Amino acid sequence: MKKTCFIIICIVVHLQGFTQSLLKGVVLYQNSGGKPAVGIQVSAFGANPQDVYTTSNGFFVLSFKAKKPGEKVKIILGSTDEKGKNIELVNNKQLEMLRIPSNPDDDPIEIIICPTGQKDETALRFYEILAKATKNESAAKKDNIEKLKQESNQETVSSLVAQMDKLSKEKDAALNKLREQAEFIASINTDNASEIVKEAIRSIEKEKDIETALEILNNLKLEKTLQLAINKKNKGEEEIREVIEGYALKVRLLSAKLNYSDAIICFEKIIEIYNTTRLDETELAFIYGNTASVCIDDGEYSKALEFEQKSITIFEKEFEPNNPILALAYNNLAVIYTHLRDYGNALVTQQKALKIQLQSDNAKSESIALSYNNLAGIYLGFGRIAEESKAVDDKMKKILKHNIITPNSYIIFLCDSLGGYEKALLAQQKALEIQEKISTLYNENLALFYNTLSLIYEHLKEHEKALEAIKKAIAINIHNHGLDDIKVANNYYNQSYIYFGKNDLNNAITYGLKAYQIFIKKLRTNHPDLEISKLVLSIYYNKRGQQFEQDLKYKMAIEDFTHAVELSPTNSDLNFRLGQCFYYEKDFQKAIIYLKRSQQLVITDFFDILNNSELGYDEKLFEYLNLISLAYAKNKNFKDSKLCIEEMQKLVPKIGVVYRNWAVYYIVQNKNDEAISNLQKAIEMGYDDLGWIKTEESLDKIRGMSIYKKIIKRLEENKKI
């Protein structure tokens, strides 16, 4: 008796009023011209008899009693053929959604197999073709951009550099996804594929490229084929499905090139076909879910939410409330809500998924561990929202005080943190407890779980534990994906955040830069994750720049503030700090450039005030006028200096610093008497910064004068009092 291994296939069954339902099918070898697979064991739970073997023409019949419409059936396929050769299933994904037709004789199911290992060999062959095509295309575009850079002026070079970054990102991301796309192509059975799909696959193999295949699969040709199929009375549905297969192949090729927007368009066309021709609604639900997944890859989270909700609406009609497919869909929906920071809906949805999993899965299953990990991420989000709400509340009150916005704009996010970080830690520890027992050292989920754990520990201010966890995640992801992968970038980003929490700004910038450099290669230019990475890195540079500034290390501060401004050019506070440091370094021309830019931004940039400054608008304007009036004076631009000092007097007529600036204005023009007079007025009005008066270089001209010495003596006596 030969030893048999089994391949499990999930099939959804519809009964149409029969006392006994028949499932008829045929098992064929892939790409063999329709060669039947003889002597293959086929069985199913609930079948009577449970085991049958395929006949000489590959056919089999299974009978079922007491099965309800829509009930899932597990088909079991033997692992060897009649000659004892090992086989593997090819079209397992298609069979997962299969239903018994009302007339099984008219539409037998088709199971496609191949010798074990053949599918992997074919996938590897397609992978090499796709990888070569992607690299060649990237190299050609890079050469073209380099030529344009040589021919362009300075103004357009920055745009071309951005194009180069985007091109590099697209190439790397496409290479990461090629294996999945190659496996899809390898699973296509050309014996019964549409002519357009056959032609596309032949072109890929013949030309070792995908461009011709994409031309073959152009939307106009597919649309024309679709209309012919719709108008056809006989075999119309079969040909419609062939068109869908063409769009599905195109989706894989476009995704491999990181062209997610066009991939989504193809999915939307598939959805339109299903809705127009009223094909199987459960299949449509899976397509909605796949479309949502591509939208997530593209950072289009609102669109992803729309598609996933449509998927769930169908699943909830088709399946019992405890069906694992619903659990998976709820899990995906919770992930989308988390991306959208809608943690309330994310929590409710994730708890639905976990409830189903705990009822139907092994308590130590990987899916349950993932759900606990997702719950930890949601609770982590609650904790963040609670912190942000308090911070926004405090700063909004300051802004309202200075009439920057109307009370109607005063929106505070009210959030019950639910003990967010503590609950997150409990959920994450549960996830790791399960995962560490069932997985190997370099399991993907372990990397994900350690990453989440590091964030939780960081928010709990346990920095060393956070670093220990994130380093484990990085080690796993580098081992599995290499140094230049998006998962590694996300880990580096979180590692930088931990170092920032420790006030280790050097390491925060080091790992923030590592993350950012991968993000600009892997993500589209306006991807939200890339934007956040830029903002956070600018914050790191800003904080270290402020430390250098406080230590009077202005050149080092200028370097950091310059990086910060490059990352966040519209941030008025950063431009001001950079201008201020140039002033201290006596580069007054550059000081004026950045100070003027900061003032142009501050008028309209409400969020810059909200997030980066403790000052209201009037104070910020006064601070700007104070510094730029001095810079203008020292740069010999006396007209503008005078205008700025006059504006200061309008804002605050009776303040000593205004007259101090008049003193500088006059002394750089060698009008010493006017300078002394205004310096005295400044002191009479309460200006008492003895350190500034003693060190301000422009006052060197009058330090030997007796009146200056009297001013110093008076201030020193006042300090003693």
C-alpha angles and dihedrals in degrees: 000000000000120000112247130205119192139228114205120220123184114217127179112221128207118195117205101201096294120144086214122026121211125211110197124184150147131233115216136177115248119257091355101121090263098308109176120234107230127205097013113156112235122182141154139196108261095019120132109238092023097209130047133163127222116256129231090282093047095254128141137175126207123191125208131192129197095011120150124219111274094016115145120244125197111219116200119207122196116241098229137051127228091281093053094251116146117250137186134203118255107182100043093134093055092049093054090075098037120133130194107251123230088249109034092187092065097048116026117183118252123221115192120203137172137187111286110272096020094101092052092049091050092047090051090052092052091044091057091049093049093045092051092048093049093049093047092050092047092050093050092050091046091054090050092051091048090054091049091050091056091050097043133088123243093265095062097038092080090055090051091049088054089051089052091052091049091049092052090049093050093050095050094044091048092052090051091056099040097092092060091047092047091052090053092052091046090056094058113109105217091194090080102016120120118267092248092054092046090051092049093050092046089053092051092052095041101043098031089227140092102218095085090047090054090050090051090050094051116151095241092056092046091048091051091050089049094053091050089051093048091051092049116097098199123052089358095139093050092055092044088056089051089057089050088052088054092053090045091054090048091052090057093049093047092047089051087059091046090245093141096158092061090041088057090050089055091049090050088053090052089050090050090052091051092049094045097046096034095232121172110319095208090057087051090054091057090048091052088053093049090049090052089053092055090047089055090052088054093048091245095135097162091055090046089054091053094052096043091051090053089050092052093046089061095042091052089056095044104042140049114260092254097051113132090225088064090050090055091048092049089049091053091047091051090053090054092048088051091053087052091049089238091138096166093062090037091057095048092047095046091050089054090054093047093049091056092045093051089053097046108025135064108273089239097048124134093238090059091049089053091051091053089049090052091048089053090053091051094050088047087056091051090054092050093049090052091053093045093048092057092046093048090047092055095046096042089058089055092049092049089052089062095044095241092141137014122257088251088068091055100109118166120189105230110205134166102219091208087213083298103187096041092050089045090055093051092049093046093049088052090051092050092045090058097039097048090055096052105034141067126249096269099040114152093227092054090059090050093048095047089050092054091044090055091055092050093050090048092055088049087054092243093134100170093052089048092053092047091054097045092049089056090052092049093050092053095046094046089049092050102035111015132244097296102056128122091236090056089048091055090050092050090050091054091044089055089051091054092051089048088055088054089049088242092141096171092060092038089058093042094056094034088057092048089054094045094049090055093043093056089054097044106036134060115259096259098035109141093231090055091049092051091048090054092048094049093047090051088053090053092050091045094054094047089046090054090052091051089047092052089051089051091244092137099165091056090044090052090053093053096042089050090056090047092051091048089056096041105023095166095056106113095196093056092049090050093051091048091050090048092054092048086053091053088049088052093242091133097169093059090040090058092048094055095037091054090047091051091053093048089054099043094062093064104019102091093162091054088061092042096052107027111030138058090200129091123228099270093049091046091050091049091050090051094048091047095056100036093048088058092045091051091049094050090046088055092246093132098163093060092040091056092048091052094049090050089052089052090054091052091053097044111008098182109047128115098225091068091061090044087059091048086055091056091044091057100038095056085056089052092248094137099167092055089046093053091046093054093044089056091049090051091055092045088056092053105271105148107159096138092172093058093047092050095048105034104114095208089066093059088096093067103033092101093054117105092228090057091051090051090052091052093047091050093051092047091052091049090052090054091052 
